[in-house]
Amino acid sequence: PPSTHCTGCGGRFGGRIGERDLLCLDCGYAACLDCSCHNRRGTCYCENSNFGHKYCGRVPEWYHSSSRTGKVYRGDNHPDAYLAESHHVPASQWETDPRTCTNCGETKRCLKPGYQCTDWMCQ
């Protein structure tokens, strides 16, 4: 995508400071201030992350997806304890032993495959 225009809405960046809110260094997606907070136009093209923030370190959410393909992230998830607690992830949803994450390569205790957050914060 051209770096002179917002990939989300196509608007041209006029060179004002702060006009381009987000730029993904992995896929080149650029988002203006209006599009960076929009669920669809503000999600970059990467399938396993959003503007460099890997989905595996978060609680699974319905909007973790690629804006290019629409494919929802279904890989490993290993949110930190605070994030998991704030989303009320039950202890029964964690795998017993740590293992290598298929997304980031770190050895972490992951959520069981297929876990979907049902907490009101995830909806």
C-alpha positions in Angstrom: 0.0 0.0 0.0 1.2 3.6 -0.7 2.4 5.3 2.5 0.9 8.6 1.3 -2.7 7.4 1.8 -4.7 5.7 4.5 -5.1 2.0 3.6 -8.5 1.9 5.4 -10.4 4.8 3.8 -8.0 5.9 1.0 -7.7 9.4 2.4 -4.5 11.2 1.5 -2.1 12.1 4.4 -1.4 15.9 4.1 1.8 15.9 6.1 0.3 17.2 9.4 1.9 15.8 12.5 -0.2 12.9 13.9 -2.3 12.6 10.8 -1.1 9.0 10.3 -2.0 7.2 13.5 -0.7 3.7 12.8 1.7 2.1 10.4 2.4 -1.7 10.4 6.0 -2.3 9.7 5.3 -5.9 8.8 2.6 -5.4 6.0 2.8 -1.6 5.3 -0.8 -0.9 6.3 -1.3 2.8 7.3 -4.3 4.0 9.2 -5.5 7.6 9.8 -6.9 8.7 13.1 -10.5 7.9 12.0 -9.7 4.4 10.8 -7.3 3.3 13.6 -10.3 2.8 16.0 -12.6 1.1 13.5 -12.8 -2.7 13.9 -12.5 -3.4 10.1 -10.7 -0.5 8.5 -8.2 -0.3 11.4 -7.0 -3.9 11.4 -3.8 -4.4 9.3 -3.2 -7.1 6.8 -1.3 -9.4 9.1 -3.1 -12.6 10.1 -1.4 -13.3 13.4 -1.1 -9.7 14.7 -2.4 -6.2 14.5 0.2 -3.4 13.9 2.9 -5.5 15.5 0.9 -6.6 18.5 0.7 -10.4 18.3 -2.8 -11.9 19.0 -1.2 -14.9 20.9 -0.5 -12.6 23.9 -4.1 -11.7 24.2 -7.4 -13.3 25.2 -9.2 -14.5 22.0 -11.6 -11.9 20.6 -14.0 -12.1 17.7 -12.3 -9.2 15.9 -8.7 -10.6 15.9 -8.5 -11.0 12.1 -6.8 -9.9 8.9 -8.5 -7.0 7.1 -7.3 -8.4 3.8 -8.6 -11.9 4.1 -11.2 -11.6 6.9 -9.6 -14.7 8.4 -10.0 -14.8 12.2 -7.0 -15.8 14.2 -7.3 -19.3 15.5 -3.7 -19.9 16.8 -2.4 -20.3 20.3 -3.2 -17.8 23.0 -1.2 -17.1 26.2 -2.4 -13.9 27.8 -0.6 -12.7 30.9 -2.3 -13.4 34.2 -3.7 -9.8 34.6 -5.3 -9.9 31.2 -6.8 -13.4 31.7 -8.1 -12.4 35.1 -9.7 -9.2 33.8 -11.5 -11.3 31.2 -12.5 -13.9 33.7 -10.8 -16.8 31.9 -11.6 -20.0 34.0 -8.6 -22.0 35.3 -10.0 -25.1 33.6 -9.4 -23.4 30.2 -5.6 -23.5 30.5 -3.4 -26.3 29.3 -1.5 -28.1 32.1 2.1 -27.7 30.8 3.9 -24.9 29.1 4.8 -25.4 25.5 6.2 -23.5 22.5 3.6 -21.1 21.0 3.1 -21.7 17.3 2.7 -18.0 16.7 5.6 -16.3 18.6 7.8 -19.2 19.5 7.9 -18.4 23.2 7.4 -21.2 25.8 4.2 -20.4 27.7 1.2 -22.0 29.3 -1.5 -21.6 26.6 -5.2 -21.6 26.6 -6.8 -24.8 25.4 -7.4 -24.9 21.6 -10.9 -23.6 20.7 -11.3 -21.5 23.9 -13.6 -18.5 23.1 -14.1 -15.7 25.6 -17.7 -15.6 26.8 -17.2 -12.7 29.2 -19.2 -9.6 28.5 -15.9 -7.7 27.9 -15.3 -9.8 24.8 -18.6 -9.3 23.1 
